[in-house]
Amino acid sequence: MRFIDEFRDAGLTQKLSKRIARISIKPARLMEFCGGHTVAIMRNGIRQLLPPSIEMLSGPGCPVCVTANHDIDRAIALAGIPNVTVTTFGDMLKVPGSYSSLQKARAEGGDIRVVYSTQDALQIARDNPTRSIAFIGIGFETTAPTIAASIVQAQKEKLANFSVLCHLKMTPPAMKALLDLGEIKLNGIICPGHVTAIIGTLPYESYARDYGIACVVAGFEPVDILQAVEMLVEQIEKGDPRVEIAYTRGVKPEGNIRALELMSDVFDVTSAAWRGIGTIPASGYKLKDKYARFDAEKVFKIETPPAKEAAGCRCGEVLRGVVKPPECKLFKIMCTPENPIGPCMVSSEGTCSAYYQYGDFNE
């Protein structure tokens, strides 16, 4: 297939769902680790096309959602430093920290600007040479190369007023952390398409080998996702867990070599705090010493009070797949997209947001 409409074909979708129902005998619990997959599954009613033998869970695949309150607090505090302009992707604006949000900080006079790419942030730095321009670096391996490229470009141009508050995270260590927690028993993982386009499939091999988990990389259209589920079910039924790619038009086993080289040049691997999971070793990126002049953590003195969580918010449990959003007492009552209590309701890829928009149809 070559065109996007083919991956949305209702006839092919029905054919795949019937085949899955026919071959699925053993109970199978599958988890998608990508927020884009969560939204696509909910929006297209994928769960309703699957037989009762298959249970679908959503994991910590939203980078905004897994950002710890302490890190959000630091971004807000950065906006309060004189002569600093904070640039950020739009999803971060309404995310509540311990005491405030970037949106509230902007309403109180902070210079906080929404950008669509790191190139926008670089241009703001060029246009405002007397101000310090700090970019909030939130994301997974998909976002990391673009941030790395912006730092290399800033160094090339000698932009002394540009910096990055780096809270980038790595997906595979979080997958392993969830498996090691043992709270949920998984039989298969729908591996993230965009992340895997960067890192390749090698990081997933240990899940199939050491944990007996079937792994398939999926695209984002209904046919993509159902094809991945079919491949997972076939592995589970045969007792032959391995790593496969259903999203062959976007993912190669080796990943994107140029992007990986760029990331290796700019970043060191470090531990990172994940909402709902805790600190995971070797699961984040930090700027290498040779790029320290662009590290907002080193350029500015950022001070914050102790972080705290919102009372009653179960976002952390949602991210681990332990509960579904309707099981939270705040869901749709106190916590809505207009008044989010936790980040899972804010981000366009958040599980709570997806349930809020599509849950009445899907549940």
Wavefront OBJ file of the C-alpha trace (Angstrom):
o trace
v 0.000 0.000 0.000
v 1.235 3.491 -0.867
v -1.446 6.028 0.049
v -2.786 7.073 3.440
v -6.412 6.306 2.561
v -5.476 2.672 2.060
v -4.408 2.463 5.701
v -7.875 3.741 6.691
v -9.854 1.381 4.479
v -12.931 0.123 6.340
v -13.066 -3.144 4.412
v -9.462 -4.011 5.226
v -10.001 -2.970 8.848
v -12.946 -5.355 9.157
v -10.981 -8.131 7.470
v -8.102 -7.733 9.925
v -10.378 -7.607 12.968
v -12.149 -10.807 11.869
v -8.846 -12.573 11.351
v -7.639 -11.484 14.800
v -10.859 -12.833 16.359
v -10.371 -16.111 14.515
v -6.772 -16.739 15.573
v -6.892 -15.295 19.115
v -7.433 -18.139 21.557
v -5.152 -17.389 24.504
v -5.900 -14.352 26.711
v -3.545 -11.564 25.667
v -2.820 -8.286 27.413
v -1.195 -5.746 25.096
v 0.158 -2.298 25.902
v 0.927 0.579 23.581
v 3.803 2.779 24.744
v 3.077 5.747 22.500
v 0.608 8.541 23.169
v -0.008 8.834 19.442
v -1.086 5.197 19.423
v -3.330 5.756 22.442
v -5.188 8.553 20.672
v -5.444 6.591 17.408
v -6.768 3.507 19.209
v -9.397 5.493 21.089
v -10.405 7.731 18.188
v -10.866 4.827 15.770
v -12.604 2.463 18.200
v -9.878 -0.173 17.802
v -10.660 -1.814 21.131
v -14.239 -2.480 20.021
v -12.945 -4.301 16.943
v -10.966 -6.770 19.040
v -12.251 -10.006 20.619
v -12.764 -10.324 24.403
v -9.580 -12.388 24.633
v -7.502 -9.231 24.010
v -7.117 -6.469 26.591
v -5.499 -3.183 25.580
v -3.638 -1.007 28.089
v -2.007 2.399 27.657
v 1.506 3.061 28.951
v 3.767 6.038 29.690
v 4.020 7.181 26.086
v 3.326 10.888 26.533
v 6.513 12.895 27.249
v 4.611 15.807 28.774
v 2.695 13.448 31.055
v 5.745 11.623 32.410
v 7.611 14.848 33.235
v 7.921 15.020 37.015
v 6.440 17.951 38.922
v 9.899 18.971 40.091
v 11.004 19.433 36.476
v 7.873 21.399 35.590
v 8.473 23.586 38.635
v 11.973 24.338 37.367
v 10.630 25.431 34.000
v 8.190 27.773 35.738
v 10.933 29.134 37.999
v 13.121 29.748 34.953
v 10.391 31.977 33.544
v 10.589 34.101 36.682
v 14.269 34.990 36.275
v 14.742 38.576 35.039
v 15.549 39.039 31.348
v 14.716 35.420 30.497
v 12.310 34.460 27.719
v 11.050 30.884 27.968
v 10.089 29.091 24.757
v 8.102 25.873 24.821
v 5.869 23.581 22.829
v 2.174 24.321 23.346
v 1.386 21.141 25.283
v 3.549 22.310 28.166
v 1.739 25.598 28.706
v -1.203 24.309 30.768
v 0.590 21.458 32.548
v 0.187 22.032 36.293
v 3.300 21.946 38.418
v 3.300 21.830 42.193
v 2.066 25.381 42.650
v 1.486 26.971 39.246
v 1.826 26.466 35.479
v 3.609 28.192 32.623
v 0.253 29.588 31.537
v -0.292 31.202 34.939
v 3.287 32.437 34.992
v 2.709 34.111 31.641
v -0.486 35.721 32.905
v 1.546 37.102 35.805
v 3.967 38.798 33.417
v 6.483 36.099 32.471
v 7.788 36.210 28.908
v 6.738 32.728 27.782
v 6.282 31.993 24.099
v 4.873 28.950 22.328
v 7.027 27.703 19.442
v 6.493 24.958 16.888
v 10.126 23.921 16.612
v 13.535 24.579 18.098
v 14.268 26.614 14.985
v 11.614 29.090 16.135
v 13.403 29.389 19.478
v 16.716 29.984 17.725
v 15.154 32.742 15.650
v 13.807 34.439 18.777
v 17.353 34.338 20.177
v 18.703 35.942 17.008
v 16.015 38.641 17.086
v 16.514 39.437 20.793
v 20.278 39.502 21.434
v 19.908 41.349 24.759
v 17.592 38.704 26.277
v 18.314 35.121 27.346
v 16.176 32.659 25.386
v 15.638 29.310 27.097
v 13.918 26.378 25.394
v 12.111 23.781 27.538
v 13.429 20.477 26.179
v 10.667 17.952 26.867
v 10.352 14.829 24.719
v 11.511 11.333 23.822
v 14.027 10.153 21.253
v 11.852 11.628 18.501
v 12.401 15.162 19.783
v 16.008 14.743 20.894
v 17.630 15.056 17.433
v 15.917 18.386 16.721
v 17.073 19.777 20.068
v 20.581 18.451 19.458
v 20.581 20.133 16.046
v 19.526 23.456 17.589
v 22.429 23.316 20.045
v 24.928 22.553 17.297
v 23.499 25.415 15.253
v 23.656 27.798 18.237
v 27.297 26.918 18.741
v 28.039 27.425 15.059
v 26.409 30.864 15.145
v 27.880 31.695 18.555
v 24.447 32.502 19.970
v 25.442 33.265 23.529
v 21.841 33.987 24.604
v 20.346 30.559 23.755
v 19.996 27.647 26.179
v 17.997 24.461 26.738
v 16.449 23.165 29.955
v 16.949 19.501 29.084
v 14.397 16.991 30.383
v 14.540 14.559 27.466
v 13.769 10.911 28.189
v 14.480 7.504 26.661
v 11.617 5.087 26.019
v 13.200 1.585 26.347
v 14.378 2.005 29.979
v 10.831 2.993 30.992
v 9.476 -0.123 29.308
v 11.944 -2.243 31.247
v 11.090 -0.432 34.500
v 7.390 -1.238 34.052
v 8.145 -4.878 33.326
v 10.383 -5.062 36.404
v 7.697 -3.505 38.627
v 5.490 -6.494 37.867
v 2.228 -4.628 38.577
v 0.743 -5.739 35.276
v 1.366 -8.905 33.302
v 1.916 -8.132 29.640
v 1.988 -10.547 26.732
v 2.760 -8.052 23.998
v 3.935 -4.508 23.352
v 2.923 -2.216 20.513
v 6.242 -0.431 20.144
v 6.273 3.279 19.283
v 6.615 4.080 15.600
v 8.258 7.499 15.661
v 10.678 6.661 18.468
v 11.736 3.447 16.745
v 12.300 5.331 13.492
v 15.142 7.019 15.399
v 16.534 4.301 17.671
v 15.795 1.155 15.646
v 14.564 -2.169 17.025
v 17.664 -3.420 18.848
v 16.641 -1.917 22.250
v 13.526 -4.136 22.282
v 15.303 -7.441 21.719
v 15.785 -8.030 25.449
v 12.035 -7.778 26.098
v 11.349 -10.695 23.790
v 14.406 -12.658 24.926
v 14.429 -12.022 28.695
v 10.754 -11.324 29.462
v 8.997 -13.397 26.808
v 7.108 -10.363 25.528
v 5.992 -10.170 21.907
v 6.999 -6.833 20.324
v 5.731 -5.228 17.115
v 6.435 -1.690 15.915
v 3.247 -0.072 14.615
v 2.210 2.903 12.534
v -0.647 5.207 13.436
v -3.561 4.443 11.120
v -6.297 1.859 11.894
v -4.865 -0.720 9.494
v -1.368 -0.155 10.930
v -2.507 -0.822 14.474
v -4.664 -3.840 13.636
v -1.845 -5.332 11.584
v 0.454 -4.958 14.594
v -2.138 -6.593 16.864
v -2.503 -9.471 14.407
v 1.264 -10.008 14.390
v 1.383 -9.881 18.197
v -1.442 -12.410 18.496
v 0.315 -14.761 16.088
v 3.479 -14.595 18.209
v 1.542 -15.155 21.426
v -0.438 -18.093 20.026
v 2.750 -19.759 18.755
v 4.680 -19.008 21.962
v 7.366 -17.366 19.848
v 8.014 -13.832 21.184
v 10.245 -11.676 18.985
v 10.596 -8.175 17.571
v 8.865 -7.376 14.287
v 8.119 -4.247 12.298
v 4.624 -3.623 10.952
v 5.467 0.016 10.177
v 7.982 -0.780 7.443
v 7.325 2.432 5.507
v 8.632 4.471 8.447
v 11.005 2.250 10.442
v 14.213 0.420 9.657
v 15.825 -2.048 12.085
v 18.934 0.128 12.380
v 16.982 3.334 12.993
v 18.217 6.708 11.799
v 22.004 6.545 11.915
v 22.510 10.275 11.322
v 20.134 11.225 14.108
v 21.790 8.772 16.496
v 25.215 10.192 15.687
v 23.968 13.722 16.318
v 22.447 12.731 19.660
v 25.634 10.946 20.655
v 27.643 14.075 19.905
v 25.450 16.424 21.964
v 24.086 14.308 24.836
v 25.296 12.073 27.624
v 22.945 9.492 29.116
v 21.792 10.202 32.662
v 19.120 9.167 35.148
v 15.702 10.816 34.861
v 12.633 11.213 37.061
v 9.433 9.763 35.571
v 6.006 10.644 36.924
v 4.395 7.613 38.505
v 7.521 5.465 38.204
v 10.322 7.340 39.947
v 13.934 7.820 38.989
v 15.050 5.407 36.282
v 18.805 5.001 35.722
v 20.133 5.731 32.232
v 16.753 6.904 30.977
v 17.429 10.565 30.185
v 19.708 12.863 28.255
v 21.858 15.738 29.469
v 24.103 18.084 27.528
v 27.751 17.119 27.293
v 30.298 19.353 28.971
v 31.445 20.764 25.641
v 27.956 22.236 25.239
v 27.653 23.449 28.840
v 27.235 27.081 27.731
v 23.826 26.054 26.321
v 22.693 24.129 29.422
v 20.076 26.215 31.261
v 20.728 24.224 34.436
v 24.285 25.603 34.451
v 23.631 29.021 32.960
v 20.967 30.008 35.516
v 20.473 29.565 39.220
v 17.054 27.886 39.290
v 15.511 27.556 42.736
v 12.226 25.831 43.558
v 10.413 24.792 46.747
v 9.838 21.071 47.382
v 7.588 19.516 44.754
v 4.182 18.132 45.624
v 1.488 16.164 43.801
v -2.131 17.202 43.320
v -4.415 15.525 45.851
v -6.474 12.722 44.341
v -4.755 12.748 40.939
v -4.029 9.216 39.697
v -2.043 10.218 36.643
v 0.945 8.152 37.765
v -1.158 4.989 37.979
v -2.707 5.726 34.590
v 0.771 6.031 33.080
v 1.735 2.622 34.491
v -1.419 1.022 33.111
v -2.575 0.103 36.619
v -5.854 2.033 36.322
v -7.850 3.539 33.488
v -8.883 7.206 33.604
v -12.556 6.573 34.574
v -11.300 4.903 37.761
v -9.979 8.276 38.973
v -12.577 10.161 41.022
v -11.429 13.462 39.543
v -11.895 12.380 35.925
v -14.493 14.478 34.050
v -15.699 15.954 37.345
v -12.917 18.168 38.659
v -10.315 17.287 36.029
v -11.154 18.401 32.487
v -9.131 19.839 29.579
v -10.265 23.307 30.657
v -9.267 22.687 34.275
v -6.632 19.924 34.259
v -5.516 18.556 37.594
v -2.834 16.327 36.078
v -0.804 16.367 32.838
v -2.553 13.278 31.434
v -5.556 15.545 30.825
v -3.490 18.352 29.269
v -1.426 16.830 26.507
v -2.990 15.968 23.166
v -1.365 12.527 23.624
v -2.420 12.060 27.243
v -4.472 8.977 28.105
v -6.969 10.943 30.194
v -7.421 13.449 27.384
v -8.033 10.613 24.908
v -10.600 9.015 27.214
v -12.274 12.389 27.765
v -12.650 12.953 24.023
v -13.474 9.419 22.872
v -14.226 7.355 25.987
v -18.015 7.614 25.882
v -17.931 5.999 22.469
v -15.295 3.422 23.260
v -16.270 2.296 26.748
l 1 2 3 4 5 6 7 8 9 10 11 12 13 14 15 16 17 18 19 20 21 22 23 24 25 26 27 28 29 30 31 32 33 34 35 36 37 38 39 40 41 42 43 44 45 46 47 48 49 50 51 52 53 54 55 56 57 58 59 60 61 62 63 64 65 66 67 68 69 70 71 72 73 74 75 76 77 78 79 80 81 82 83 84 85 86 87 88 89 90 91 92 93 94 95 96 97 98 99 100 101 102 103 104 105 106 107 108 109 110 111 112 113 114 115 116 117 118 119 120 121 122 123 124 125 126 127 128 129 130 131 132 133 134 135 136 137 138 139 140 141 142 143 144 145 146 147 148 149 150 151 152 153 154 155 156 157 158 159 160 161 162 163 164 165 166 167 168 169 170 171 172 173 174 175 176 177 178 179 180 181 182 183 184 185 186 187 188 189 190 191 192 193 194 195 196 197 198 199 200 201 202 203 204 205 206 207 208 209 210 211 212 213 214 215 216 217 218 219 220 221 222 223 224 225 226 227 228 229 230 231 232 233 234 235 236 237 238 239 240 241 242 243 244 245 246 247 248 249 250 251 252 253 254 255 256 257 258 259 260 261 262 263 264 265 266 267 268 269 270 271 272 273 274 275 276 277 278 279 280 281 282 283 284 285 286 287 288 289 290 291 292 293 294 295 296 297 298 299 300 301 302 303 304 305 306 307 308 309 310 311 312 313 314 315 316 317 318 319 320 321 322 323 324 325 326 327 328 329 330 331 332 333 334 335 336 337 338 339 340 341 342 343 344 345 346 347 348 349 350 351 352 353 354 355 356 357 358 359 360 361 362 363
